[in-house]
Every structure is written in structure tokens, then in C-alpha cells.
Amino acid sequence: MTEAIVCKGLSKRYGRLLALDNLDLHVEEKTIFGFLGPNGAGKTSALRILAGLSRATSGKAWVAGEEARLNSSVLQRRLGYLPEDPAFYNWMSANEYLTFVGELFKLPSAELAARRAELLALVDLAGAASRRIGGYSRGMKQRLGIAQALMNRPAVLLLDEPCSALDPIGRLEVLETLVKLKEQKTTVFMSSHILADVERVCDVVAVIDKGKLIVQAGVEELRQRFAHPVFELEFDQPADSAIPLLQKVPGVTRVVTENRAGGVPVLRVHVTDTAKARHGLLHAVETSNLALRRYEIVLPSLEEVFVELVANHKEQSR
């Protein structure tokens, strides 16, 4: 597959602060790529360089075959960009705002009108197109921001925390829009700290910390390569009394309690040795005299893998 984004030795320094440290990335076309890292990891700095809004201190990057240069008009025609906190003219309607954006790209009137209608349908705002943006919910504004970023039919869409501060319904609406874009063969490059959202829609992720790339891999590959299996134990009654017994089993590193739908108590037991833990856990449950409803080995979530990767990187950096 052709690469939509390439970064080679990309570095960015703000005075003494090294925000990006020799970053190498390769993003294939027609994928949703998750760019992950804790706050201050360098995600926004990288996105601004890719969007032509900031100049790298060293290294180079290419987006849709065009070198990422500061204020490059050619680059801007090939990408769309949505910052973390997009600003709108709240007195405008969505129709007026997208018309304004289309005119900035010098689209002919007929093409602009057709593209505006197409985008409003894509982001599910056609029914609210004549309403003032100031009356939109945060999720509606975020979807309008995606629409404006797509006005020029970009090959690559750059999104900085597109679901940040949204409620669950707003997040779902934005994620559904991103899936539609992938179906239309648009490459989506999104930074996020909401790992459940990334796990839901992204094909490949890169994890960075302190400006350095820790790993780049497919979501499922990441879970397989870097995570220890987890035992899930589900009981018919509160299971707090079982936790001390489970924690004593050889190979158990931690026990986390979760309450699933319907208030069902579930214990997630993290282990270092699956074979050793299997027998010990069952013996501990038998000792507890609790009624076991389900006993299953599962792979941990992307969030758990992310936390472990970042923690290990911080430990190695000391």
C-alpha cells in the first residue's frame, strides 16, 4: 500500500524543551491511524508540523506525497485539519460557514453547493444546517469541524483529539463519522487519549512518550505482543472477600474489580504466568465459597497495554 504520511527523524524543540525526538512514522493510505501518548508527549506538535502550521527543528515529513512545509499552499490543498478546540463564527449557520470555507478554497458555486450538501449529510447535520452554530452541542460542532476539514476533498484528514470533552453520545457520533470516511477511502490520522475510542475504530496505532516513538503496530497485534493475558472471574454475589485469596496466588500481579451491566461483579486478575495461575485461581475461588458464574482468559484492553508501555518507557528513561 502507498504511504499517506511519512515522518523521518522529525524533531521539534521549544527552547530547552524537546517536544519531538527523532520521530519516524509510516502511515498507510485508507486507514484510521491512532496517535497515542500521555499529555505533553508531543502529539499536537507533530500534528501542527504535518498540517504546515509549524516548522520542524530537524527532520522531514510528507503528507499525501507533499513535503510538510510551513504555510505550504500545495500541502493545504491535500489535507484537512481539525484542531483540538476548533473555533467557529457562532452567528453563522452551518450552511453559511461551509460556504465561507468553500469560498476560501475557491470552489465554483455549483461545486460548492453540492459539496456542502454532501458533507452535511455525511456528518448528519443536514437537518440543522440552517440553525446558528452557537446553538449547537459540542458533538455537533465537532462534526461540523470535520465537515469543514473535508471541504477540499483531502486525501488525508488530521484530527487532534476529535472526541475530547464530548459526552458518550457525541463521541459515538464522531466515531461513526470517521468509519464512514474510511469507507470512502480517506486516510484519518487522529491523536487521542480516549483509548476505548481508538480501539473501536483504528486499524493501526503509534504510542509516543516524551516525543519518542515507543511502538507502532496494529491494534490486535499490539495486544498480542505486549500484553499478558487476564483472567476474568464473574460471581453471583459481591466478590470482595475473594480478592485477598486471589492476590496470594503465585504469578498474580494485581486484581481489579469491575461492575458490568446489571451490577454483575467481575474480577480482572492480571498474571505473569497463565499456566501457574490457572490452577491456583480455581483453588482460591473454591476456598472463598463464592458461586462462580464465569471463568475466562481474555486479552487486556488497549488502554491497559498503553499504560504498561508508557510506564515501562518512563522506567527505562530514568
Sequence and secondary structure as in RCSB ss.txt:
>XXXX:A:sequence
MTEAIVCKGLSKRYGRLLALDNLDLHVEEKTIFGFLGPNGAGKTSALRILAGLSRATSGKAWVAGEEARLNSSVL
QRRLGYLPEDPAFYNWMSANEYLTFVGELFKLPSAELAARRAELLALVDLAGAASRRIGGYSRGMKQRLGIAQAL
MNRPAVLLLDEPCSALDPIGRLEVLETLVKLKEQKTTVFMSSHILADVERVCDVVAVIDKGKLIVQAGVEELRQR
FAHPVFELEFDQPADSAIPLLQKVPGVTRVVTENRAGGVPVLRVHVTDTAKARHGLLHAVETSNLALRRYEIVLP
SLEEVFVELVANHKEQSR
>XXXX:A:secstr
  EEEEEEEEEEEETTEEEEEEEEEEEETT EEEEE  TTSSHHHHHHHHTTSS  SEEEEEETTEE  TT HHH
HHHEEEE SS    TTSBHHHHHHHHHHHTT  HHHHHHHHHHHHHHTT GGGTTSBGGGS HHHHHHHHHHHHT
TT  SEEEEESTTTT  HHHHHHHHHHHHHHHHTT EEEEEES HHHHHHH SEEEEEETTEEEEEEEHHHHHHH
H   EEEEEESS  GGGHHHHHTSTTEEEEEEEE GGG EEEEEEES HHHHHHHHHHHHHHHT  EEEEEEE  
 HHHHHHHHHHHHHHHH 
